[in-house]
Amino acid sequence: MVFDPEPSLVASAPFSEEERAAVYRAIHTRRDVRDEFLPDELSHEEVMRLLDAAHHAPSVGFMQPWNFLLIRDRGLREAVHAAFERAAEAEEALLPQERRAQYRSLKLQGILKAPLNICITCDRSRQGRTGLGRTQQPEADLLSTACAVQNFWLAARAEGIGVGWVSILREQDLRAILDIPPDIAIVAYLCVGRVAKAYAQPELEIRQWAKRLPLKELIFSDRWGNRINNSEG
């Protein structure tokens, strides 16, 4: 039997001006939240809306490789926080001496302050050893899971909920604390909670740790290194 996709196609008109503005506002005002979390618990309905947004992320071969581990237990979060402290100490030791004081002044996580932590993982065996679209790019499942993180983050911004991605964690520590099997890849550890205020610009930019790169310098035309002209769109 030949599948006819035509009956499944629906109109795909542009969003209204107000809808487009809301999408771009979520993108441009999304922040990595660390110290601005309020103690209020998120409702089950709110969390499920965010997870449903994440679950609707694009995935190569429609493999949907993600799982979402919700962590509210204080003891577990204290163990993760202790693992963060060890990892941050090791990271600081790798920095030039002149940057270490600034590094120590940064708030780099909200593990204990946020009422909810979420570990997002990737099951690399879902849909088989290769899966559609992964034979030539086997890491496409990990990239798909990163798209789920982004969906979650943008939906959270629209809900007035803050998200912080904690990357200063050793994988083996998280596996041991959360009983994550060795064949499951850890993609993101997120701190999630309501916020009343957020930085107008990325916090690391405000604190002069880094700055946003000019977009024009990141765009090539046709071949690597061939920069577009200022007049090109």
FENHULIN-V84887 format. One record per pair of residues at least 4 apart in sequence whose ideal C-beta (glycine too) atoms are under 6 Angstrom apart, sorted by sequence separation. I is the first residue (numbers start at 1). J is the second residue. If there is no record, write none. Layout:
((I & J) (I & J))
This chain:
((15 & 19) (24 & 28) (25 & 29) (42 & 46) (59 & 63) (84 & 88) (95 & 99) (99 & 103) (110 & 114) (127 & 131) (130 & 134) (134 & 138) (174 & 178) (180 & 184) (199 & 203) (201 & 205) (220 & 224) (222 & 226) (228 & 232) (15 & 20) (42 & 47) (59 & 64) (71 & 76) (95 & 100) (130 & 135) (156 & 161) (169 & 174) (175 & 180) (201 & 206) (204 & 209) (221 & 226) (134 & 140) (204 & 210) (205 & 211) (220 & 226) (133 & 140) (156 & 163) (221 & 228) (92 & 100) (95 & 103) (219 & 228) (153 & 163) (92 & 103) (174 & 186) (171 & 186) (51 & 68) (124 & 141) (122 & 141) (122 & 142) (169 & 189) (122 & 145) (165 & 188) (166 & 189) (84 & 109) (165 & 190) (163 & 190) (164 & 191) (120 & 149) (163 & 192) (81 & 111) (80 & 111) (81 & 112) (162 & 193) (161 & 194) (162 & 195) (77 & 111) (77 & 112) (149 & 188) (77 & 117) (145 & 187) (72 & 116) (71 & 117) (70 & 118) (68 & 118) (69 & 119) (68 & 120) (66 & 120) (67 & 121) (110 & 164) (65 & 122) (109 & 166) (65 & 123) (65 & 126) (123 & 184) (124 & 185) (63 & 126) (121 & 184) (122 & 185) (63 & 127) (121 & 186) (122 & 187) (120 & 187) (63 & 131) (120 & 188) (61 & 131) (119 & 189) (61 & 132) (35 & 107) (61 & 133) (118 & 190) (34 & 107) (37 & 110) (60 & 133) (41 & 115) (42 & 116) (117 & 191) (118 & 192) (34 & 110) (37 & 113) (65 & 141) (116 & 192) (37 & 114) (91 & 168) (114 & 191) (114 & 192) (115 & 193) (66 & 145) (114 & 193) (60 & 140) (65 & 145) (88 & 168) (111 & 191) (87 & 168) (110 & 191) (66 & 148) (87 & 169) (87 & 170) (60 & 144) (84 & 168) (59 & 144) (84 & 169) (83 & 169) (58 & 147) (57 & 147) (83 & 173) (57 & 148) (54 & 148) (57 & 151) (54 & 151) (80 & 177) (53 & 151) (54 & 152) (79 & 177) (50 & 152) (53 & 155) (50 & 155) (50 & 156) (30 & 153) (30 & 157) (26 & 154) (33 & 162) (34 & 164) (26 & 157) (33 & 164) (26 & 158) (32 & 164) (40 & 194) (37 & 193) (38 & 194) (36 & 195) (36 & 197) (33 & 195) (36 & 198) (31 & 198) (31 & 199))
